[in-house]
Amino acid sequence: MLETLLADHSKILAECAIAERLRRNPAVTLHPTLYNAPLVYGPVVAQSAMAEIYGEYITAAAAADLPLLLTSPTWRVDKERIAEAGINPNINADAVAFMLSVRDKFSVIGAPLVLVGALTGPKGDCYRPDLAPNAVEAEEFHSQQINELAVTDADFLQTQTLPSVTEALGIARAMAKTGKPYVISFCTGSDGKVLDGHSLPEAFRIIDEDVQLIKAPTAYYVNCTHPQFLLDHYEIGELDRLKGIQANGSSKDVTKLDGSSETIADPVSDWAEAMLKLHEYHGVQILGGCCGTGLEHMQALVR
């Protein structure tokens, strides 16, 4: 279904920030390692707050008659963190089921598709490529969560905030074996490169060549970065495999934003203009937000 959506639509929305918005809500307490994932079990106030954020994005996309991609709150909900937290071992499947129920609740009959992706993240710090596992280690570490997510009714698999090509390659191998459509998304620095120093075309080529006989990624994204970083460093035609961006609201280097006690963002109009240029110059179809973004950013994209 994701492949068909990309073939049929030149403009697709992706969700903007979820966990960061919840973190600013005084009625919500995020888990120290699993973040917003346990909210699928409650408490009711926090669960409703999370559902409402997704609902805002669904409503905005429906009003604009644009398809929308959402992801489950399962970023870094791997076997080790689940065990350490003593949480329900079925949390990955339960989180996808929660997302599907939210989609059903807010979706408008006759509106374009809303697809739900099952999300994973890096093993370690998403801003520390030096701590990332190699491809063999990454495949072994991530396979359990990926396989749990693959048997749900999620429309596709997605991994994001990856700081290194080696870890991305291991995840791609695990996702390819499931047969499901999947998305690989990297963090990039202000130089437009993956944080381990690979250019985006190099990263895409390495992964495509390795997994193409099984199943290549349906799409590559960047996230937790700013569109201007790509506009400044890539010529037209160099990013043909880049299909999506979930961009930070700030044009500061991502490694300088980590741990900020407050939301840091550029004017929304400037952010939206840079996103539009990325779409027009490089054909990036899927546009959404990451840190420092919210409903106003999605509405600016629509406009």
N, C-alpha and C positions, 0 to 999 in steps of 0.2 A: 504493500500500500504506500509506503514512503517513496519507493521508486516512481510509482505512478504520479504521486503528488508533485514530485520534482519535475517530472516530464510535462505535467499539465499546467503548472503555475509558475510564473516568473517572480511573483511576490508572495512570500509566506512569512507569517509572524511566528516568533518564538517567545516564550514567556520571558518576562523581566524578573528582577530579584524576588525571591521568596524568603529564604532564611534570614537575609539581612533585614528585610522589612519586619519580620517577626521578632528579631532581636531588639528592634526599637520599640516594640509594643510592651508596655509595662505589665500587661496581663499575661504575658507569655514567658515561660522559662524554657530555654533550649537545653538539651542534654549536652554535657561537656564534650562528648566524643561523637555522638550520633546526631547531634544538632536537632533538626525538626522531625526526624524520622519517627521517634516514639509518640509524637502528637497524633499519629493515626489511631492511637488507642485512647487519647484523651490527655488532660481533662477537656471537658466539653467546650469551655470558653476558648482555649487555645486551639483545639481542633477546628472549631468554627472559624476562628480568625484565619487559620491557614486556608481553609476551604474558600473563604471569601476573597482572598487574594487571587487564587486561581480563577474564581468566578469573575472577578473584575476583568482579567485578561480574556477570558472566554467571551464575555459580553462585549468588550471592545472589538475583538476580532469579528464577532458576528455582525455588529453594527457596521463594520467596514466591508463586510462581505469578503473577508480574507481567511484562508485556512490558518490554523494555529497548531504549533507543536508544544506540548507540555512534557514535563518529566516527573517521575515519581521522586519522593523525598528519600532516596536511598543512596545518596552520595557517600562513599566510604563506609557503607554498612556491610562490612566484610565479616568473615567468620571470627576473626580475632577480636574485633571491637564488640561484636554481639556477645561473645563469651565474657569479655571483660565487664560489660554492662549488665550482664545477667538478664538480658531482655528476651522476649519471646523469639525463639529461633526461626519462626515463620515470618518475621517482620518484613522481609523483602517482598514476599508474595502478598502479605496483608497491605503493604504500602501501595503496591500496584492496584490492588482491588479498591483501596480508598480513592485513588486517582480516577479510576474508571467510574466510580459512583459520583465523584464530583463532576466529571464531564457530563454524565447523564443528567445530573441535577440542573446544570447551568446551560447546557446546549440548547440552541434554538432550532426548532424544526425547519428544515429548508436551508439552514446556514451551511457554509462550507465546512469541510472536515476539521475536526479536532482530533489529532493523533496523540497518543500517550506513549512516551518512551520510558524504558526502564533504565535508571541511571546508576552508573558506578563512578568512582573517582580513583585518584592515585593511592598507592599504599601509604606513602608518607606525605611530607610537606609539599604542597603543590608549587611552592616557590623555591624548592631546593632540589635541582636536578642531580646534585651530587649524592643525594640520599636515595635516588630511585633505583629499583631493582633492575637487573638485566632482563633480557627478553624471556629466558627460560624460567627464571625466578618469578617474573611477573605473571606468566601464563599459569604457573602452578598456584600462585597466591590468589589470583583473581577468579580462577575457574569455578570455584564453588558458588560464589555469588552470581556470576554470569549465568551459570547453568540453572540456578534457582529462578532467576529473572526470565530466562529464555522460555521456560515452560508456562509462564503466566500469559494472560491475554493482552499484554503490552504489544503495541504495534511495531515497536523497534527497540533496539538496545542503544544506549548512548553512554560514552565515557567522556568526562570533561576535566578541565584544569590539569592536564597532563604536562609535566615539566620536561619530559625527556622522550626521545624517540624510542629508546630501548624498552621502556615500560609500555609505551603505546603499542609497540610491535607485539609484545607478549599478550596484551589485552586483545589486539586484533586477531591473533591466532586463536584465542579462546572463543571470541565472539564469532569468528568465521565458521568454526566447527558446529555452532548451533544451527546454522542455516537461516537465521533471522537477519533482516536488514539491520545494519548498525552504523553508528556515527562515532568518529574519533575526533576529539576536540582538544587542542593544545592551548596552554598559556603561552603568550609571547611577550617579549619585552618591548621597550620603546624603539629597538632596532628592527622590529618586525620579525625577529627570529624566535624559534622555540627557545626556552630558557637554557637548554643545553648547548645552544650555539648553532644548531641546524637551521638553515633557511626552510621556509615552509615547502617550497617545491622539492627540496631534498628529502624532507620528512615524508611527504606524500609518496615520492618515488620508492623510497626504501620499503615502506609498508605495502604498497601496491604490488611491487615485484615479489615480495615474500609470500603474500597470501592469495595472489590472483588465481591460483589453481584451485583454491578452496572457495573463497568468497571475498572479494575486495570490499572495503568500506563503501556503503551507499553514499556517504558524504563525509567530508572533512569540515570541521568548524575551527574557529578560534574563539576563546572566551576569556573573561577576566583580563581583557586588554582594551585598547581603544582603536577605533577604525583609522584614525590618523596615522598610527604607527605603520599600518599596512600601506596606506596611500603614499607615505613618504619614501617607502623602500622597495616597492614592486612596480614593474612596468606592466602595462596592459598585456594580457596573455600569459603572465607568469603564474596566475592563481586560478587557472581553469578548474582545478579540482576542489577549490574552496567553495563550498556551497552555503555556509552559514557563519554568522557571528553573533555571539551574545556578549555585548560590549559593556565595559565599565562606563559609568557616567562621568568619570574623571579622565583627563588626558595625562595624569601623572603616571610615572612608571609603577607597574603593579606591585613591585617589591617594596615600594615606598608607601603603599597604601595599607599593607598588611598590618593588622592590629590597631588600626585607627579607632579611636573611641567615638568618632562621629562620622556621619556620612559626608564624603567629599565628592563633589560633582561640579562639572562645568555647566554653563547655561544649557538647558535642554535643547534650545533651538540650534546651538552650535553642534551638539552631539548628533542631532537628527540630520543636520546638513552633511556631516562627515559620513554618516551611515548611508545617506542617499548617494553620495559620491562613490562609495565602495560598491553599491549596487549598480550604478550606472557604468563605472569604469571597469569593474572586474566581474560583473555579472553575479555577484553574491545574492542568492535568492532568499535566504532565510535570515531575517533580521530580528534580533531580540536583545535583551539586556542582562547584565550581570550586576556586580557591586555598584551601589550608588544609583540604581535605576528603580523605576516604579511605573505606576499606571500612566503618569504624565509622559513618560518616555515612549510608551507604546502608542499613546494617542498622537504624539508628535510624529512618530513613524507613519501612522495612518494618514495624517495630514500631508 
